Amino acid sequence: MSVDEWDTGEVPRTDIADPGQKVPVPDKLRVLVILKDVYGLSHEEIAEELGISVSAAKVRLHRGRKRLRDLLYDEDAAGHAGPETNRTDHAV
């Protein structure tokens, strides 16, 4: 796998029937989200752990979160997943 494939996020999945489908959130971005949001590491700690600059860590974290947000909203619009945003029966 080349660096260019990581940067574009178009890494083919091997565990699905259609090899032409792409990973919604590539590992390169997903790892940053997990390290920051699940494990609570700082940008500096993440950068050191992955051997990248702090600014690269921040950019990848932003891109990873955006991919997740877009994925959740796309699925919600299709009625498959995500938070319910059009509820009318508010509890009082």
C-alpha positions in Angstrom: 0.0 0.0 0.0 1.5 3.3 -1.0 1.5 6.6 1.0 -0.8 8.1 -1.7 -3.5 5.5 -1.0 -3.4 6.5 2.7 -3.6 10.2 1.9 -6.7 9.9 -0.3 -8.4 7.5 2.0 -9.2 5.2 -0.9 -7.8 2.0 0.4 -9.7 -1.0 -0.9 -11.3 -3.2 1.7 -10.5 -6.9 1.6 -13.4 -8.1 3.9 -16.3 -7.2 1.6 -17.8 -8.7 -1.5 -17.1 -5.8 -3.8 -13.4 -5.0 -3.9 -14.1 -1.7 -5.6 -15.8 -0.3 -2.4 -13.7 2.0 -0.2 -13.1 2.1 3.5 -15.4 4.9 5.0 -12.7 6.0 7.5 -9.2 4.8 6.6 -7.0 3.4 9.4 -4.7 6.4 9.1 -7.5 8.7 10.2 -9.4 6.2 12.4 -6.3 5.7 14.6 -6.1 9.4 15.4 -9.7 9.6 16.4 -9.4 6.6 18.7 -6.2 7.8 20.3 -7.6 11.3 21.0 -11.3 10.6 21.7 -11.2 7.2 23.4 -7.8 7.2 25.1 -7.6 10.9 25.7 -4.0 11.4 24.3 -2.9 15.0 23.6 -2.0 16.0 20.1 1.7 16.0 21.1 1.4 12.5 22.5 -0.3 11.2 19.4 2.3 12.9 17.2 5.2 11.3 19.2 3.5 7.9 19.2 2.9 7.8 15.5 6.1 9.6 14.5 4.4 12.5 12.8 4.3 16.3 13.4 1.7 17.8 15.8 0.2 19.7 12.9 -0.2 16.5 10.9 -1.9 14.9 13.9 -4.3 17.8 14.2 -5.1 17.6 10.4 -5.7 13.9 10.4 -7.8 14.1 13.5 -10.0 16.8 11.9 -10.3 14.7 8.7 -11.1 11.5 10.6 -13.8 13.2 12.6 -15.3 14.8 9.5 -15.4 11.4 7.8 -17.2 9.9 10.7 -19.6 12.8 10.9 -20.3 12.6 7.2 -20.8 8.9 7.4 -23.3 9.2 10.3 -25.3 11.9 8.6 -25.4 10.0 5.3 -26.7 6.9 7.0 -29.2 8.9 9.1 -30.5 10.6 5.9 -31.0 7.1 4.4 -32.8 6.0 7.6 -30.2 3.4 8.6 -28.3 4.8 11.6 -27.4 7.9 13.5 -29.3 10.1 16.0 -32.9 10.9 15.4 -33.1 14.5 14.3 -36.7 14.9 13.2 -38.6 13.7 16.3 -41.8 15.5 17.1 -42.8 13.6 20.2 -40.7 15.5 22.8 -40.9 14.3 26.4 -41.9 16.9 28.9 
